[in-house]
Every structure is written in structure tokens, then in C-alpha cells.
Amino acid sequence: MEISRRDLIKLSVAAGAALSATPIVRAQAVSTDTRVIRLVLDSLPPAFDPVFSTSAESQNHGLAIYDTLFAFDSQQASRPQMIGKSVVSDDRLTYTFALRDGLGFHDGTPVTAADCVASIRRWGAAAPSGKLLMERTKDISKKDDGTFTIVLREPFELLIDALASPTQFLAVMREKDANLPPTEQVTANIGSGPFKFNSALTKPGANFTYDRNERYVPRNEAPDGLTGGKTVKVDRAIWENISDQQTALAALQAGEIDLLLTCPPDFYSAIESDRDLQLQVVRSGGEVNFARVNFLQPPFDNVKARQALLHLVDQEAFLRVIAPDPRYTQPVTSMFGNGSPYSNDENTGWYKKGGDPEKAKQLFKEAGYAGEKVVILDSTDWPQGDVSAQLLASELKKIGVNVELAPSDWAGVVARRSSKGPVEGGGWSIHISSWPNLGLSDPMGCAFLQANGQDSWYGWPKNDEYEALRAKWAVVGTLDERKALARKMQHLWWDFGGAVFLGHTVSPSARRKTLTGVISNQLGPCPMWNMEKA
């Protein structure tokens, strides 16, 4: 029996009501205060620390309270943020950076070069682009309170781009916080960014509250992507946790919230017909939805089983349940996403409209699959992920795979996916997630595109030949050379089954027309600065 989108939605609603640990929270009164905005930016962050956690929610939280040395604008060009001046030596080995004036932490202490050095070192031990930088770095040191240097062993033309990478971004923290290892979460929530975290008003599980940092000095530039002037035009921003989508829509219609970042496709017509609401594509680059397998445990420790999933998945079927409006969807077959200079068709023979379940069944047989339980982590408070997990389970069952869904809220998925053990001991086989499409164009900075085993992103793929090619990305000089390298990398990526793509979606957000200044960008995060409320 073919499972329909309507059936999947019914199932997901029932599962969410019965099993989600996240309480459904409803704003209690219509907000008429134009100096306070209320936002639903998906689930609340599972961790405060954007270096410790790669989750989109943690990155959004981090961008509010921390500032960055550099950032990407809307055209994917790196631009200075906390840096006032930079000088590169003639041999391209020494970079000297001077901080701009007016930088200070929320506790009243000034930002110094020592804070930047410690923050770079901590980030460099965790983020993929940071690790590549540190491998080529001879020294990072403070020159004086406002100046620091990075001395390289060899030229690294992408150094500024690495420092600006929006994926697991370089959050500048106080030196004493940055001295913690990246495996230990920083929970002080004291940065130098445009918002201050208000722990007194924050209600765990219900909402996070941020106050305007009245001491923040924005750059004298128009906001552009994640760069430019981060001007806060309200006194307070409240990130509401409303896990039930229908409740969130009702709150938006009633004026109890101002922005719903992820708007289910079933709501588009209601929003477009409401004179007070408007759809806006905030995350204009969209997301690539994917299934990631656990490379360490059966059956997906066998490459044949991983390849079987590639042949099984019918992206069009997944897109119909994830986002049925064809205006906002398209298949994706390149590991570099859609529309990137590096997107290519190398080794994409596995892609077939309708999928190829017979080929998948044969590959599972060749993998020696003997009925081992396959556990799919199912996030019941993320509708697109929920329906994807259920559809994948249905398709696997059709070819004889023993599948079990493990429903929980997103925070539960994030916690469980860190387990490297067998499913019998609380591990997992497959988890569903998404990555900003633009992020896939940067194999140097994208944690998802690593394949260095135990040090990789969740799933822990390992392929030494691929990693050797990825390391060359930082040193090749021209666009044409990178395009050629991209084809070689992609050939290997699909050979070892780095992930299984489910489709590329662009999800418009819904906002009240009284909320303006919402910054659209291709990078994934939703900046809270620049918003204002009439």
C-alpha cells in the first residue's frame, strides 16, 4: 500500500501528541508593544555554544549574542566584522589584524586580541575549516591589546574565507570561556554581539529572551547577509517554542507572534489570503534534506547497504511529502548542492526518477543483510523530518528491511545521534536532517562533507582518499582547478555513500506585515538584528 502525504501528516500529528517531550506553548496575550518582537525560529537550541553544536538553532542563538571577526555577505564574499584593518605580508605567510573601535563584552569588559586568539584556537580545534587552518598555522599570537597575528607555514589563500565560514562559525568569546575545550560547552552566554541573553526572563522549554545590547557599536554599513551594520531596532526579542504547527499559525494570525520561520506548505494558502500576513523567503538558499547513516554499525558499515539507500530513494516522492508546492522544490544530485560553481554530474548514475527498489534490494543482499534492526531517528516536532522518516521506513519495509522508528522531539534526536554504539544500546542507524544548500559549496568549512572517521560529523564516514582531496581545496589557486577537484571528490563521495539526499527545498517563512527588516540570506541562519515592528 502506498503511503500518502495525508496519512503521513496524520501519523506525525498522532506521534507528536503522544510522544513529544516538548510542551506546546502558546503566547498568552497579543503583543501591542512595538519594541518587543516574538519569533518562532524552529525548536529552541539544544546547546548554547555555537562551536560545541552545529545545530541551526545553536547557530541562530550564537549569532545573536556573539560577534565574528569576518562574515559572508549575500554574494558569498567575506567581509570584516570585528576587524578594522588587516595587512598581509609579501610572502603571504603573516596576517596582521587590528580590531575596530568600540568592541566590548556584555559584562562590561573590552574585547582584546587575547580573546580573539583564544577563540580562534578553540574554533580551530572543532570546525572543519578551522582544523584546515590550524594544520597550516605556525603561530597565532597577540601583538598588543588591539592587534593579533596569524603566521602560516605555507600560503593559505582561503584564510579569510575560513575565518568567515558561517558553518560552526567563529564566535569570539571571552578568553576565559574560549580556554575551555570545544568538547565542553560554554554556558555563560556572554558575548559582544548585538543582543544580550536575558537568563532571568528565559523559561527553559518555553522561550529564550534577548535584550538589545545598548553598548553595541554596529559597523557604519548597510546590513548584507551576515555582514554590515547589526543594528537592533527593538528592545527585546523573544524566541518562542511552539512545537505544534497549527498552534503556531493561530498565534501568528492572532498577533501573538510576529514571525514563523518554518511555515508548513499546508499553510501557504491561508497565509496568502490573510491581509495581515505575508510569506517571505528568508533562507533563500534553501536546505538540502538528507538521510545520514551510521557508518560504524551494521548494516550500514557495509558500503553496499549505503549504496542501496541511494538507489532506493525517490527524491520526487520525498519532495511531495516534505514540500508539495513545486515552486519551492527540486531534486539534487551533486554533493555540492544546486547552483554552486562546483555542482556537477559526476558519478550520479544512481539517480533515477521513481527510485530503483529492486536494485536496492539486490545491494542489501550483496551486503549480507540478515534482518538486523534498522533504527531511524524520527523528530516528531519537525514536520518535514517526521514525514521523511516515516516515508523512508515505509520504503525500506517494502524491500524486506527490519525497520523501527524512534520518535522524539528534535532535542532528543540531537542527543541520541551522538551515540556511536549499537541500536540495542541506544544507538541509531539513520537520522534525517538538512543542511543549507549554500553550505555544501564549501567542503573546507562544511562539517557534513568531512569523511575522517571518528572526527567526522554524525555518522562518522571514513575515506582517506577523499580526505586527501578535500585537504587540497585550501591550496588550489583557481576556480577551474577547484571545479576539477570537485568532480574527483564527488566521484568518491557517491562511491562510499557519504549521505542520501532527499531533495532541495526552499521554505518561505510567514510574518506579520507589521514586522519589517527581516534579512533574507542564502546562508541559513535568521539574523534577529534589523527587524522592526510598526
Secondary structure, DSSP 8 states (H G I E B T S, - for coil): ----HHHHHHHHHHHHHHH--S------S----TTEEEEE-SS--S-S-TTT---HHHHHHHHHH---SEEE-TTS-EEESSEEEEEE-TTS-EEEEEE-TT-B-TTS-B--HHHHHHHHHHHHTTSHHHHHHHHTEEEEEEEETTEEEEEESS--TTHHHHHH-STT------HHHHTS-TTS-------SSSEEE-TTT-BTTTEEEEEE-TT----SS--BTTBS-----SSEEEEE----HHHHHHHHHTTS-SEESS--GGGHHHHHT-TTEEEE-SBTT-EEEEEEE-TTSTTTTSHHHHHHHHHH--HHHHHHHH---GGGEE---STT-SS-TT---TT-TT--TT--HHHHHHHHHHTT--S--EEEEEETTSHHHHHHHHHHHHHHHHTT--EEEEEE-HHHHHHHTT--S-GGGT--SEEEEEEEGGGGG-TTT-GGG--BGGGSSTT--B-HHHHHHHHHTTT--SHHHHHHHHHHHHHHHHHHT--EEEEEE---EEEETTEE----BSSS----TT-EE-
